[in-house]
Amino acid sequence: MNRSFFSNSIMTLSRQIVNMGISFVLILIIARILGPEGQGMYSLVILLPNLLVTFLNLGIGVSGVYFIGKQKYSTEEIIKTNVTLAKWLSLFSIIIGITIITFFSEVFFEGIGNSQLYLILSIIPLMFINQFLQTVFQGKQDFKAFNSILLFGEIINLVFVIILVWILSIGLTGAIIAFATGHITRSLLIIYLVKSVYNYRLSNVKMSFSYLKESLKFGLKTHMSNILAFINYRVDLLIISYFLGPAAVGIYVISVNVVERLWVVPKSVSTVLLPKISNTSSIGKKNLVTSTVSRIILFVSVLMALVMYLISDIAINILFGESYEQSSILLKILLVGIISGAPAKIIANDFAGRGKPELNLYISIFTVLSNILLNILLIPTYGLIGAAVATSITYSINWLVKIVIFNRISKLPLKELLLLKKSDIFLLINFLKRVRKVK
C-alpha cells in the first residue's frame, strides 16, 4: 500500500477522531439538557430529512466519486449536472416530507410539533448540495478539503447547540436550528472551494445528459444498497418509537451513538478505499489492499470493543446520568454487531470500487428484511433489549455474507480476511508512527 493511501487514511482518521469528539460533546449536551424524551424527539426530527435524502439521492454522490476517478467527464460537467439534479430532488423530497408530516406525525413523531418538523425540511436542498458536491473532493482524493468541509460543519453545529440549547435554553427548537446552521456552513464552504480554490466556472458548462444517464445507471445500483443500509441502521428507531415512544428512542440512541464511535477507523479507511480501488486496475492489488485492511480493522475493532465493554457502566453513568442507565446494557449487546460491521464496511466499498455495487444491494435486501422482522418480533416482548439483539444479529449476518462473496471473487482463503499476520503488525506500527508525525 502506497504512501498516499496511508496519508489520506491518517488525515481522514484524524478528522474522524476530532469529529467524533465534537459530536460526542453535542450528544452529551442534548442528552443531559433535554433528557431521554427530548433526546428521542431530536433523533426522530433529524431522522426525517436524513431519511428523505437517503431515499431520493439516486446514488449520485457515489457515482460522482466513481466517474471523477475514471476521468471520463470533466469535473465541471459533473458539478453542473449534480447541482441541477439536486434542485429537482429537493423539491420532490420536501413535497413528500410535508405529506409524511400531514398523515403520519402522530404515529412516528409523537409529541413533536409540526412546526419543528417543517423547519427541518427547509435544509433538505442544502443536504443534497452538500452530499453531491463534497464527493467531488473525495473523487479527486483531495481529502484535506473533504475533511475540512465535514469538520467545519460539525464545529458550527456544536457552537450553536452550546448557545441555543445550553445557554439560552431554547430546547428542541434550538437543537434543530443548530443542526440546520451546520449544514448551511458546510454548503457555503463547498461553494467557496469550488469557485475560489478550484476555480471552476459553471456558467458556460451545460448539464451533461450523457453523464446523467451513466451516473444514474451506476448510482441506482449503489442507491438501493444505501437505502437498505440506512433502513438497516435506523429502522429500529421508528419501530421503537411506534411501540415504546420517544423516551425509549432517547435511551436507545445514546447506546447506538456511543458504540458507533468504534466505526471511526473503518469509516476513515473506507472513505479513502473507494477511490483507491476505483483507480486500481490490478485485480491482485485490489485483493491485497482490501484483505489487509479488512483483517487489521477487525483486529483493531475487537480491541476497542473490549475496552468499551469494560468501561461502559461507569462511563454512561458519569457522562449521561442515571436516566440513561439502561443504555450501558444495550451498548454491550450492540458491540457484537459493531465489531462485525467494521470489516463489512471495508468489503462493501471494495465491491463498489470494483464497479459491482449490486452485490451490496443483494446482501442488503436480505439483511434489512431480517432486521425488520427481528425488531417487530423482539421489541414488543423484550423492549430495548430486543432491539439491540436484533441489530447485532443483522450486522453479523451482513458481514458473514460479504466475506463469503469476497472469498469467491478474490479466490483468497477466508483466513486472509480474518487472521492477523506478522506483516500487519508492522503496518500498524508504521501507521501509528505516521500518525505521530502528522500530530
C-alpha positions, 0 to 999 in steps of 0.5 A, a space after each residue: 500500500 502506497 504512501 498516499 493511501 496511508 496519508 489520506 487514511 491518517 488525515 481522514 482518521 484524524 478528522 474522524 477522531 476530532 469529529 467524533 469528539 465534537 459530536 460526542 460533546 453535542 450528544 452529551 449536551 442534548 442528552 443531559 439538557 433535554 433528557 431521554 424524551 427530548 433526546 428521542 424527539 431530536 433523533 426522530 426530527 433529524 431522522 426525517 430529512 436524513 431519511 428523505 435524502 437517503 431515499 431520493 439521492 439516486 446514488 449520485 454522490 457515489 457515482 460522482 466519486 466513481 466517474 471523477 476517478 475514471 476521468 471520463 467527464 470533466 469535473 465541471 460537467 459533473 458539478 453542473 449536472 449534480 447541482 441541477 439534479 439536486 434542485 429537482 430532488 429537493 423539491 420532490 423530497 420536501 413535497 413528500 416530507 410535508 405529506 409524511 408530516 400531514 398523515 403520519 406525525 402522530 404515529 412516528 413523531 409523537 409529541 413533536 410539533 409540526 412546526 419543528 418538523 417543517 423547519 427541518 425540511 427547509 435544509 433538505 436542498 442544502 443536504 443534497 448540495 452538500 452530499 453531491 458536491 463534497 464527493 467531488 473532493 473525495 473523487 479527486 482524493 483531495 481529502 484535506 478539503 473533504 475533511 475540512 468541509 465535514 469538520 467545519 460543519 460539525 464545529 458550527 453545529 456544536 457552537 450553536 447547540 452550546 448557545 441555543 440549547 445550553 445557554 439560552 435554553 431554547 430546547 428542541 427548537 434550538 437543537 434543530 436550528 443548530 443542526 440546520 446552521 451546520 449544514 448551511 456552513 458546510 454548503 457555503 464552504 463547498 461553494 467557496 472551494 469550488 469557485 475560489 480554490 478550484 476555480 471552476 466556472 459553471 456558467 458556460 458548462 451545460 448539464 451533461 445528459 450523457 453523464 446523467 444517464 451513466 451516473 444514474 445507471 451506476 448510482 441506482 445500483 449503489 442507491 438501493 444498497 444505501 437505502 437498505 443500509 440506512 433502513 438497516 441502521 435506523 429502522 429500529 428507531 421508528 419501530 421503537 418509537 411506534 411501540 415504546 415512544 420517544 423516551 425509549 428512542 432517547 435511551 436507545 440512541 445514546 447506546 447506538 451513538 456511543 458504540 458507533 464511535 468504534 466505526 471511526 477507523 473503518 469509516 476513515 479507511 473506507 472513505 479513502 478505499 473507494 477511490 483507491 480501488 476505483 483507480 486500481 486496475 490490478 485485480 491482485 492489488 485490489 485483493 491485497 489492499 482490501 484483505 489487509 485492511 479488512 483483517 487489521 480493522 477487525 483486529 483493531 475493532 475487537 480491541 476497542 470493543 473490549 475496552 468499551 465493554 469494560 468501561 461502559 457502566 461507569 462511563 454512561 453513568 458519569 457522562 449521561 446520568 442515571 436516566 440513561 442507565 439502561 443504555 450501558 446494557 444495550 451498548 454491550 449487546 450492540 458491540 457484537 454487531 459493531 465489531 462485525 460491521 467494521 470489516 463489512 464496511 471495508 468489503 462493501 466499498 471494495 465491491 463498489 470500487 470494483 464497479 459491482 455495487 449490486 452485490 451490496 444491494 443483494 446482501 442488503 435486501 436480505 439483511 434489512 428484511 431480517 432486521 425488520 422482522 427481528 425488531 417487530 418480533 423482539 421489541 414488543 416482548 423484550 423492549 430495548 433489549 430486543 432491539 439491540 439483539 436484533 441489530 447485532 444479529 443483522 450486522 453479523 449476518 451482513 458481514 458473514 455474507 460479504 466475506 463469503 462473496 469476497 472469498 469467491 471473487 478474490 479466490 483468497 482463503 477466508 483466513 486472509 480476511 480474518 487472521 492477523 499476520 506478522 506483516 500487519 503488525 508492522 503496518 500498524 506500527 508504521 501507521 501509528 508512527 505516521 500518525 505521530 508525525 502528522 500530530 
